[in-house]
Amino acid sequence: MVNSHEQLKDGVVLAEIGSHSNGPWCAKHGAGSALVVLGTFIVDARDDVPYNPDFVFKPGRENYGDYLNEHVAAARDSGAAVGVSVASVNLDDTIDFLLAAEEAGADYISECLHSTMDMFVSRGLSSALLRQENWPALREWISVLLDATSLPFIAKIGVHDTPNTEQAVEVMAEAGVKIIHANLHDALSDEGLQALSRLKSSGLFLIIGGGIKTAEQAGRVIAAGADAVAVGTAAMQDPGLCGRLQAALHD
Ligand SMILES: Cc1cc2nc3c(=O)[nH]c(=O)nc-3n(C[C@H](O)[C@H](O)[C@H](O)COP(=O)(O)O)c2cc1C
């Protein structure tokens, strides 16, 4: 079992694709990669969450413990380490879901700080936590979450969603975050490469994604300073891609 993020070094991560990334899907589309991430799952007490109901859970271990056991086990068929991503408007529910993922045998836990859904942003949560006015709340939210959990934690962010993302990453680093997964939207564009270079100064382990489709592109993103690359859209279309990229990067 992979239990250190250094084991992801120069590897390929199957990015979370909400509504798709359950255990069997990750086993197929992430086969041969370094890490597959299940989710993002939403935990919310309401009945009207505007998200695929298969990925929405009411709070309470009885509602997701069996699901996580089954789907973490299924994702293991990828041969990769298994992560679980969650988003919730409630910190206790976020933590409880991630603890259930730990109990289910996951190797990594992740919070989606990338969502622009109104249910989060209107409360200053998920991507809105990265806004400067919410940095005190970000620091508190991440500190409490890290104190309560024990697996390596991945903060998933979208770099174009908010200004000053690099400073928000510094806030998370001070709170104890060690791994950032950043969606740069187009990692190899000038804007993407500049964002990667700014993120590098945090000293954190960087999983970088956004538009990666080929081994050559993955290699360039690693050469530009990423510790690992993430692939989403292209892996949806080509289930063998992650494994081929992983093999090429390790050649
Ligand atoms: C259909 C779709 C669903 C996604 N769902 C999620 C999600 O639930 N949580 C998340 O953090 N990112 C989500 N993302 C973002 C991806 O994880 C990834 O960061 C992004 O697509 C960039 O990688 P790519 O260009 O290889 O697709 C989603 C992307 C797509 C295309």
The ligand as a MOL file (V3000), in Angstrom:
LIG
                    3D

  0  0  0     0  0            999 V3000
M  V30 BEGIN CTAB
M  V30 COUNTS 31 33 0 0 0
M  V30 BEGIN ATOM
M  V30 1 C -16.8910 16.3210 -15.9860 0
M  V30 2 C -15.9070 16.7850 -14.9600 0
M  V30 3 C -16.1930 16.6090 -13.6100 0
M  V30 4 C -15.2870 17.0580 -12.6420 0
M  V30 5 N -15.5760 16.8540 -11.3300 0
M  V30 6 C -14.7180 17.2750 -10.3920 0
M  V30 7 C -14.9970 17.0690 -9.0340 0
M  V30 8 O -16.0260 16.4860 -8.6720 0
M  V30 9 N -14.1150 17.5190 -8.1150 0
M  V30 10 C -12.9510 18.1620 -8.4780 0
M  V30 11 O -12.1830 18.5580 -7.6010 0
M  V30 12 N -12.6420 18.3570 -9.7690 0
M  V30 13 C -13.4980 17.9360 -10.7230 0
M  V30 14 N -13.1920 18.1240 -12.0280 0
M  V30 15 C -11.8900 18.7150 -12.3970 0
M  V30 16 C -10.8990 17.6040 -12.7040 0
M  V30 17 O -10.6110 16.8530 -11.5330 0
M  V30 18 C -9.5600 18.1880 -13.2340 0
M  V30 19 O -8.9290 18.9520 -12.2360 0
M  V30 20 C -9.7750 19.0800 -14.4520 0
M  V30 21 O -10.7140 18.5130 -15.3480 0
M  V30 22 C -8.4560 19.3490 -15.1950 0
M  V30 23 O -7.9210 18.1960 -15.7590 0
M  V30 24 P -8.1980 17.7690 -17.3120 0
M  V30 25 O -7.9410 18.9810 -18.1510 0
M  V30 26 O -7.2590 16.6480 -17.5490 0
M  V30 27 O -9.6430 17.3620 -17.3910 0
M  V30 28 C -14.0820 17.6820 -13.0170 0
M  V30 29 C -13.7900 17.8360 -14.3770 0
M  V30 30 C -14.6810 17.3940 -15.3360 0
M  V30 31 C -14.3350 17.5660 -16.7950 0
M  V30 END ATOM
M  V30 BEGIN BOND
M  V30 1 1 1 2
M  V30 2 1 2 3
M  V30 3 2 2 30
M  V30 4 2 3 4
M  V30 5 1 4 5
M  V30 6 1 4 28
M  V30 7 2 5 6
M  V30 8 1 6 7
M  V30 9 1 6 13
M  V30 10 2 7 8
M  V30 11 1 7 9
M  V30 12 1 9 10
M  V30 13 2 10 11
M  V30 14 1 10 12
M  V30 15 2 12 13
M  V30 16 1 13 14
M  V30 17 1 14 15
M  V30 18 1 14 28
M  V30 19 1 15 16
M  V30 20 1 16 17
M  V30 21 1 16 18
M  V30 22 1 18 19
M  V30 23 1 18 20
M  V30 24 1 20 21
M  V30 25 1 20 22
M  V30 26 1 22 23
M  V30 27 1 23 24
M  V30 28 2 24 25
M  V30 29 1 24 26
M  V30 30 1 24 27
M  V30 31 2 28 29
M  V30 32 1 29 30
M  V30 33 1 30 31
M  V30 END BOND
M  V30 END CTAB
M  END
